[in-house]
Amino acid sequence: MKDYQNFDFKLGEVAQFLSNCAGEFRDFTAKFDEQWQKEYRHIIGKTVYEITEFRTKLYEKYPNLTHDFVKENKENRERADMLGKINTEAQILFHAKDFAKAKEKFEELLQKSEFGYYKLEAEIMLYECEHRIKKDLDEMKIKTYQTYEKLDKIYQKGLKFENEKEFTKAIEIYENLLKTSKFSEFENKAMAGLYRCEKALNLY
């Protein structure tokens, strides 16, 4: 029976995950034509319905699988309030896009909730946090690379002026690079370029 309970929880996770993602999918599909959006809604709705129907049949065959979450909460009000507080704190952090701290809270919720709604919620939201953290890291890597490319183009422009002995223009480029660069590599290159140009102009 325990194996069936685990299987039932997995089915519940799938249904809950689809529901949680509905808004995100809706925003994503907004850019597509109306017919495609209708097809998407039909597919998602049909999937959630079939999972729910399957769980209903599972409960008919194995009635002990289903949990009365309301009854559970009434029987241990203190525990329910404690789990509810952790979940609320985690949700606030998640919606504030502090996914790392939200992940810590949902891990605490998962550890303290043995079964029921909060365990299911913690498992689903942990996946969501990990997904968002990875997404943020990927976006940060892309932005970092784009910034690096932009700074390198500025440096190459300064270097071109320097090689053409247009030292005044090169100095202007290097000074701009030194002000805007967030990478020590380009700060060092800019300072070295300024030294070479100022020396060439006999400013030392």
C-alpha positions as MATLAB code, in Angstrom:
seq = 'MKDYQNFDFKLGEVAQFLSNCAGEFRDFTAKFDEQWQKEYRHIIGKTVYEITEFRTKLYEKYPNLTHDFVKENKENRERADMLGKINTEAQILFHAKDFAKAKEKFEELLQKSEFGYYKLEAEIMLYECEHRIKKDLDEMKIKTYQTYEKLDKIYQKGLKFENEKEFTKAIEIYENLLKTSKFSEFENKAMAGLYRCEKALNLY';
ca = [
       0.000    0.000    0.000;
       2.924    2.338    0.689;
       4.097    1.997   -2.931;
       0.620    2.972   -4.130;
       0.660    5.996   -1.814;
       3.993    7.148   -3.246;
       2.615    6.673   -6.749;
      -0.478    8.688   -5.840;
       1.658   11.527   -4.503;
       3.604   11.546   -7.785;
       0.358   11.838   -9.727;
      -0.649   14.698   -7.449;
       2.689   16.408   -8.080;
       2.180   16.211  -11.836;
      -1.323   17.709  -11.629;
      -0.202   20.442   -9.229;
       2.869   21.232  -11.333;
       0.726   21.676  -14.452;
      -1.582   24.004  -12.534;
       1.333   26.047  -11.152;
       2.846   26.401  -14.615;
      -0.416   27.409  -16.293;
       0.241   31.132  -15.928;
       3.800   30.854  -17.189;
       2.693   28.803  -20.207;
      -0.116   31.270  -20.876;
       2.317   34.185  -20.964;
       4.657   32.221  -23.218;
       1.935   31.289  -25.720;
       0.528   34.847  -25.837;
       2.906   35.592  -28.703;
       1.370   32.830  -30.836;
      -1.877   32.831  -32.805;
      -5.231   32.332  -31.081;
      -5.828   28.867  -32.554;
      -2.535   27.602  -31.151;
      -3.423   29.009  -27.712;
      -6.760   27.168  -27.816;
      -4.987   23.911  -28.684;
      -2.568   24.436  -25.802;
      -5.392   25.050  -23.319;
      -7.195   21.968  -24.598;
      -4.106   19.746  -24.191;
      -3.276   21.000  -20.675;
      -6.907   20.849  -19.545;
      -7.341   17.339  -20.932;
      -4.129   16.173  -19.229;
      -5.132   17.545  -15.793;
      -8.641   16.074  -16.201;
      -7.328   12.603  -17.105;
      -4.885   12.590  -14.170;
      -7.709   13.593  -11.816;
      -9.983   10.888  -13.258;
      -7.258    8.272  -12.883;
      -6.695    9.240   -9.248;
     -10.446    8.994   -8.613;
     -10.458    5.422   -9.970;
      -7.389    4.642   -7.885;
      -9.210    5.866   -4.749;
     -12.235    3.725   -5.630;
     -10.063    0.635   -5.710;
      -7.856    1.637   -2.764;
      -9.865    3.996   -0.468;
      -7.055    4.176    2.096;
      -4.870    6.096   -0.337;
      -6.755    9.369   -0.050;
      -5.999   11.701    2.850;
      -8.477   14.021    4.479;
      -6.198   17.063    4.737;
      -8.818   19.126    6.539;
      -9.193   16.418    9.167;
      -5.410   16.145    9.506;
      -5.117   19.886   10.150;
      -7.920   19.878   12.740;
      -6.363   16.963   14.607;
      -3.030   18.737   14.965;
      -3.729   22.458   14.706;
      -0.351   23.491   16.107;
       1.538   21.460   13.505;
      -0.702   22.751   10.696;
      -0.124   26.363   11.775;
       3.634   25.813   11.933;
       3.749   24.294    8.429;
       1.452   27.009    7.104;
       3.754   29.715    8.470;
       6.829   28.149    6.827;
       4.961   27.790    3.548;
       3.817   31.432    3.653;
       7.357   32.659    4.326;
       8.690   30.509    1.481;
       5.999   31.728   -0.931;
       6.745   35.381   -0.082;
      10.442   34.821   -0.820;
       9.611   32.984   -4.054;
       7.341   35.757   -5.352;
       9.986   38.316   -4.362;
      12.290   36.319   -6.713;
      14.671   35.463   -3.868;
      14.774   31.877   -5.089;
      17.825   30.772   -3.082;
      16.236   31.709    0.275;
      12.859   30.368   -0.870;
      14.553   27.050   -1.662;
      15.938   26.888    1.884;
      12.443   27.480    3.318;
      10.800   24.871    1.094;
      13.517   22.371    2.094;
      12.629   23.080    5.729;
       8.941   22.580    4.885;
       9.693   19.285    3.145;
      11.724   18.062    6.113;
       9.030   18.919    8.674;
       5.967   17.773    6.701;
       5.655   13.988    6.739;
       2.786   13.813    4.241;
      -0.182   15.746    2.948;
      -0.609   19.059    1.180;
       2.535   20.773    2.502;
       4.815   17.900    1.487;
       3.372   18.009   -2.003;
       3.683   21.805   -2.150;
       7.289   21.705   -0.889;
       8.369   19.121   -3.490;
       6.790   21.053   -6.364;
       8.115   24.440   -5.266;
      11.626   23.080   -4.702;
      11.650   22.039   -8.349;
      10.389   25.511   -9.297;
      13.120   27.215   -7.223;
      15.884   25.080   -8.718;
      14.544   25.792  -12.219;
      14.419   29.554  -11.560;
      17.905   29.590   -9.967;
      19.350   27.812  -13.005;
      17.487   30.176  -15.340;
      18.860   33.225  -13.478;
      22.397   31.811  -13.627;
      22.089   31.127  -17.357;
      20.798   34.666  -17.968;
      23.617   36.101  -15.852;
      26.204   34.143  -17.870;
      24.718   35.460  -21.111;
      24.736   39.054  -19.832;
      28.308   38.660  -18.559;
      29.453   37.349  -21.932;
      27.644   40.159  -23.771;
      29.248   42.757  -21.461;
      32.681   41.189  -22.011;
      32.203   41.309  -25.789;
      31.119   44.953  -25.630;
      34.154   45.962  -23.535;
      36.498   44.028  -25.814;
      35.132   45.936  -28.828;
      35.831   49.228  -27.045;
      39.371   48.086  -26.228;
      40.013   46.948  -29.805;
      38.854   50.365  -31.041;
      41.322   52.082  -28.701;
      44.065   49.714  -29.816;
      43.311   50.518  -33.469;
      43.690   54.263  -32.834;
      46.894   53.591  -30.908;
      48.391   51.514  -33.753;
      47.450   54.292  -36.173;
      49.304   56.708  -33.836;
      46.111   58.657  -33.118;
      47.025   58.702  -29.443;
      44.587   61.433  -28.364;
      41.614   59.446  -29.687;
      43.031   56.260  -28.160;
      43.373   57.994  -24.759;
      39.723   59.045  -24.934;
      38.666   55.437  -25.650;
      40.845   53.983  -22.887;
      39.564   56.510  -20.338;
      35.983   55.594  -21.236;
      36.852   51.903  -20.920;
      38.401   52.477  -17.495;
      35.234   54.230  -16.274;
      32.767   51.639  -17.556;
      34.646   48.367  -17.124;
      33.579   45.963  -14.379;
      36.330   43.485  -15.245;
      39.854   43.904  -13.853;
      41.212   42.517  -17.129;
      39.929   45.516  -19.104;
      40.827   47.971  -16.338;
      44.427   46.736  -16.573;
      44.359   46.904  -20.382;
      42.932   50.437  -20.276;
      45.573   51.651  -17.807;
      48.353   50.053  -19.850;
      46.974   51.647  -23.017;
      46.782   55.056  -21.341;
      50.389   54.731  -20.200;
      51.598   53.811  -23.703;
      49.676   56.669  -25.373;
      50.681   59.305  -22.834;
      54.284   58.184  -23.101;
      54.097   58.417  -26.891;
      52.795   61.982  -26.524;
      55.659   62.767  -24.122;
      53.236   63.429  -21.277;
      55.582   61.685  -18.843;
];
